[in-house]
Amino acid sequence: MNAAAEEFRETRLQAVRGALESGAVRNVQRMLHSLHPAELGRLLESLPPAERTIVWQLVDPDAKGDVLLEVNDEVRSGLIDNMEPEALVAATGDMEVDDLADVFEDLPEAVITQILRAMDVQDRERLESVLAYPEDSAGGLMNTDTVTVRPDVSLDVVQRYLRLRGNLPDRTDILFVVNRYGQYLGSLGLSALLVSDPQATVAELMDTSVEGIVANVSASEVARRFEERDLVSAPVTDEDNRLLGRITVDDVVDVIREEAEHSLMSMAGLDEDEDMFAPVVTSARRRALWLGVNLATAFVAAGVVGLFEATIDKVVALAVLMPVVASMGGIAGGQTLTLMIRGLALGQVEKSNARFMMGKEIAVGILNGIFWALVVAAVVMLWFGNWQIGAVIALAITINMFVAAISGVAIPLLLRRLGVDPALAGNVILTTVTDVVGFFAFLGLGALLLI
C-alpha cells in the first residue's frame, strides 16, 4: 500500500471512530454505504470488537455477503456468530458457488440447510464439486460457472449462441473448447471471437497453449502458473482432462496475499487469520506454544554454557563476547533460511539444484565468516588487549557461520520432506543450532586455548 492510500485509509478509520464516539450513527452509515466491500472488510478488521459489532450492524444487508468474503477467517467467524439465521441466509444465498464454498464451513447447520434447500439441483451439484476439494487447491478455488463450445462449430454459431444465452459469468475473457465427452481441448478468446471471420471454425482459432490445471494441484502452484504465463483465467480439469471449472485472476490475487501474510506471520509462529483485536486470553494462549518451544531451546543453549562455567569464571571476557558469536551465526543463517524458504515457495529450489545451493551458501558463509572474524578479532584485541581472545572469537565466528550456512539450507529442505512448514518451524530450529554451536565453539576453544 502506497503512502497516499495508507493515509486515506487511516483518515477514514479516524472519521468512522469519531462519528461513533459522537453518536452520529447516520454519518457512520453514510460513510459505510460509500465504501467498497473490500474497504469495509479492512475497516472491520481494524476495529476493536465493540466498535466492530456496531459498525457491522450498520452495514447495508445487501453488502454483508460480499464483506464476509473480504475479512479473515477469525473475523468472519465472529461476525457470523452475531448474525441471525435469516440475515445469514439473505447475505449468503445469492453468492456465486465458489464464493459460497469459501464461507460454507463457517455457517451454522440450520443456515446451511436453508441455503441448500433454496438451491436448484445444478447449483447444489456445483457446490458439492467445489467442496470436494481442499480449500487450498485448484478445485477449491475454481468457479464451476463456465461457457463451453465445440471445436467444429463456426464463430457465427458461437456468437448467436451467446446472444441467446443473454449474459456471461463475471470476469469471462475466454470460452472453453471441449469435445463431446467434456474433455478440455483449448480456449477461444472473446477478442478473437469478435474480430475474426464469422465463417471460421472454433478449431481454427482456439488457443491450445494453456493446459488445464488439475483440480488437486495446490493453490501455490496455481498462483505460480498465473504469474509465469500472465493468465487472466485458466481451466480446471480432472485427471481425465474433463473440464470442471475455471480460476480467475481475482482468486489468485487473494492466494498471493494470503501466502505473503502466512510467510510473514509464520516467522513469529502466528496464524495469518488471527484477529488482531482478539481477546487477551485467546491471543496469549495461541502465542504460548511457540514461546514454550523457544524457552525449551533456550534452556538447551543455556545448558551448553553451563558446561563451561569454570572457564567463564576464569576468563570473564568470554561471557561478554558470547552474544557476538551467537548473533553473527543467527543473522547469517537467517539470511540463508529466508532465501531458501522463498526459493521453495516459488519453485526455484528443487532436489536437482539443492546441492548447488548448499555449496554456494557454504562458500558465502566461509567468505563472510573469515572477513567478519578478522574484523571482530581486531576489535576484541583493541578492547581487551589480548590476541588470544581475538583468535578464539575469530575461529568461533568462522565455525558458527559455516554451520549456519549448512543449517539455513538443510533445515527447510528437511522440514519440507517431513511435511512441516519451513516458515513456521525453521527459525526456531536455526536459532537453537546457531546458539548451541556458537557457544560450544567459542567456550570450547576458550577452554582449550586460554586456560
Secondary structure, DSSP 8 states (H G I E B T S, - for coil): --HHHHHHHHHHHHHHHHHHHHT-HHHHHHHHHTS-HHHHHHHHHTS-HHHHHHHHHHS-HHHHHHHHHHS-HHHHHHHHHTS-HHHHHHHHTTS-HHHHHHHGGGS-HHHHHHHHHHS-HHHHHHHHHHHTS-TTBHHHH-B----EE-TTSBHHHHHHHHHHH----TT--EEEEE-TT-BEEEEEEHHHHHHS-TTSBHHHH-B-SS--EETTSBHHHHHHHHHHHT-SEEEEE-TT-BEEEEEEHHHHHHHHHHHHHHHHHHTTT--TT--TT--HHHHHHHHHHHHHHHHHHHHHHHHHHHHTHHHHHH-THHHHHHHHHHHHHHHHHHHHHHHHHHHHHTT---HHHHHHHHHHHHHHHHHHHHHHHHHHHHHHHHHHS-HHHHHHHHHHHHHHHHHHHHHHHHHHHHHHHTT--HHHHHHHHHHHHHHHHHHHHHHHHHHHHT-
